[in-house]
Amino acid sequence: MLRLVVILLMMLSVSLLTSCSHLIESREAEPHRAKFSRGPQVGTGQTRADWQKDLEHIRKFAAPRKRTLVLPFWNDTPIKERFALGAQKAVKRAYYDSKQVNLVRDVGLDKESKDFYLDQDRIDLANLIRFGQKWGVSLVFMGRISRIVFRKAEEDVGLLRPGATQAAVYLDIRMIDVHSGKVAAKTETVGLGKTSTLSLLGNNAEDNRQERIELVQLAIMDGVKRALPVMDREIYRVTWRGRVAKITGRRFYINAGQATGLNLGDILKVMTAGTDIFDPETGLFIGKTEGEVKGTLEIIDFFGEDGTIGRVHSGGNFMENDVVLLY
């Protein structure tokens, strides 16, 4: 009996020591947590005004977010539901949540990915680049749903049939750098959707159809999620560029502003738009030359949802449609 009491006391001591150790470690780690997640941390002496000032300082030196357009995907399968729009929404949702790019409003969008595919692999880069320039964006996301597969396993026992249904969606996703005229990223991925249900004997066809639609949507979201790491790496490698949208007297209106991440006082390098290069034999678009530097503009004000106003800082002979880069 005495030995049992001693063993229990030893176990209790070890448990208390472990709890204390974890408490000390958590308190020691507290100051190192990201202080910008919820605001000033208690006990640090940092006021909300100080926190806001530090946050603005970080934002000031962050790279501008690229204006981005996402096209509805090409549903190149016999299953003709609204999956093309579903894939577009999945990409937009992912980047809306991450804030890595500046998604433009696509009201009035009259093109989809299918319009720019020459076949199941090649795309019409020249027309796609011109379309991206028309929308004033740096990046265009497009893609193709090449295959949708369903698998269902059921145990045929009694009135209720326990079963698992799976859908696999094959996606081809591409990210186009409008200014360089290149495919910045391309990935082929497979998304999976799965559900486990108890289905009634003699379930009607409409129930099965709705279940399949929901499975495919889940698989599309999964496929987009799997593709994001490839796209994210290349987003940061693409150089941010904007354009001179309009010139009025000494004021230069730029198609990028606060939503993009520009700040008052930023200096923008101004360049010519460059020249499109085509293969002389095939006529296919190869790429775009780098423009010539004309001078610099200084941002002095914001306008609209995402625009800035600049004044001449150096150089001259600036024209509408000239390219601007952060200096």
Protein Blocks (a to p, Z undefined) as FASTA:
>chain_A
ZZmmmmmmmmmmmmmmmmmmmmmmmmmmmmmpcfklnoccehklpafklmmmmmmmmmmm
pccdddddddddddfbfblcfklmmmmmmmmmmmmmnomaccddfehiabdfklmpfblm
bccfklmmmmmmmnopabdcddddfbdcdddddddehjbdcdddddddddddddddfkno
pafbdcdddddddddddddehiafklmmmmmmmmmmmmmmmmmmmmmmmmmmmmmmpccd
dddfbdehjaccdfbdfknopaehiacddddebjadddfklopafbdcddddfbdcddfb
dedjbdcddddfbgchiaehiacddZZ
